[in-house]
Amino acid sequence: MKYLLTSFLAITISATCIGQGLIGTWQLTDEKTCFKSEMKESDTELELKEAMGPSRQSVVRMITFNKKGAAEEGIYSQGKKKGDDTNKFNYSVIDNELQFIDKKSGMATQRFIIDELTHTTLRIHNVLKDCEVKTYTRLE
C-alpha cells in the first residue's frame, strides 16, 4: 500500500512540475514538417535562401499557457498588441503528453509528446507523426 501511494504521489508531482514549467509565453523558433524533414536542400537553394535575407516585417507565432489550464496561440506582427488568427483553447499535461483541448466540447484536438522542456526551450512532436517537430523559446 505504501509503495502504491508513493508511486502515485511521485507521478502526480512530476506531472505538476512539467505543467508548472510550461506556464508562460513561448515563441515558435523552428518547425519541421514530415515533408521538410525528408527533403534535402540543394546548394543553389541554400545560396538563394541566404541572398533573400530577412523580411522587412517581423511576424512571429506565439503560444501562451496560463496556470488555470487555458492557452492562446496566434500570429503577432511587430508593433501590434493584438495577434491575428488567435486560437483560445484549454490544455492539459499527462506524463509527457501535452493535449490541446477544445473549450466547448472538452475533446482533445491535438496531442503532442514533450521531448524537451527547460527554462528556455520547449520541443514537442505530434503523437501521430514523429517527424513533425516544433521548437519554442520562452519569452521573458
KEKE-464169 format. One record per residue (C-alpha): residue in three letters; x, y, z. Coordinates in pm, whole numbers, plus 50000, padded with zeros to 5 digits. Each point is the difference from the previous one (the first is absolute). Layout:
REM residues N
ALAXYZ/...
REM end
This chain:
REM residues 140
MET500005000050000/LYS502835023950086/TYR501704992249668/LEU496805007249806/LEU499425032850183/THR503635010949953/SER499994992449627/PHE496685018449952/LEU501385030350186/ALA503204999749791/ILE498054998849673/THR497735028350115/ILE502965021850102/SER501864994049672/ALA496905008649793/THR499515031650207/CYS503665010249953/ILE499744996049623/GLY496765020049997/GLN501565027450215/GLY503055001949770/LEU497725004549701/ILE498275031250133/GLY501005031649816/THR500305013749647/TRP501904980549735/GLN501095010649651/LEU500234974649719/THR503615000149882/ASP500174968449787/GLU497404977649840/LYS500744968649802/THR497254982749809/CYS500244964449869/PHE500455013849650/LYS502855023250104/SER501844973150197/GLU500074976649698/MET501265025849748/LYS503565012449984/GLU500745035049868/SER502355002849704/ASP502995023649996/THR498115024049771/GLU497025001150238/LEU502295007250294/GLU501715028649811/LEU496665015249898/LYS498684997250355/GLU502985019750134/ALA499715026249723/MET496325006850069/GLY500765011250356/PRO497475006950274/SER496605014949927/ARG499315036550075/GLN497044993250226/SER500584978650304/VAL497294973750057/VAL500094973050268/ARG497774971750119/MET499584999450377/ILE498184978250248/THR499185009350360/PHE499194974650272/ASN498505012350329/LYS499644983950343/LYS496304992149966/GLY500424976749700/ALA499105025349731/ALA502185008849704/GLU500035023449702/GLU501894996449674/GLY500305026649731/ILE502095018249743/TYR501385033550114/SER501435027949786/GLN502585025250110/GLY498435030450167/LYS496584984050060/LYS498664989050338/LYS497244977949860/GLY500804968949807/ASP498434987849680/ASP498454965649962/THR499884995150378/ASN498744967150133/LYS498934996050364/PHE499864965250149/ASN500644980250317/TYR502994977450053/SER501044971850228/VAL503254982050067/ILE499864962950079/ASP503444984350054/ASN501955012849695/GLU496945005849782/LEU498695034949932/GLN496365001049887/PHE498215029549842/ILE496344997850105/ASP497045016949832/LYS498235023250247/LYS496454991649892/SER500134962449945/GLY502784991450246/MET501604976949743/ALA503724998749929/THR500585016049660/GLN503794996049988/ARG502424977950191/PHE503755005150032/ILE502874982450174/ILE502275023350197/ASP503544991549887/GLU501775027750188/LEU498835025150258/THR502565023250154/HIS499775035550132/THR500635013549647/THR499034972349757/LEU496874979749926/ARG500284973149732/ILE496934979349914/HIS498994975849727/ASN496644987749880/VAL498904967050159/LEU498964985849664/LYS502945013549797/ASP503474998850154/CYS501395020749713/GLU497895031050085/VAL502155018250256/LYS499405035050142/THR502585018950204/TYR498995029750215/THR502075025250196/ARG498675015950319/LEU499455037649993/GLU500865019950312/
REM end
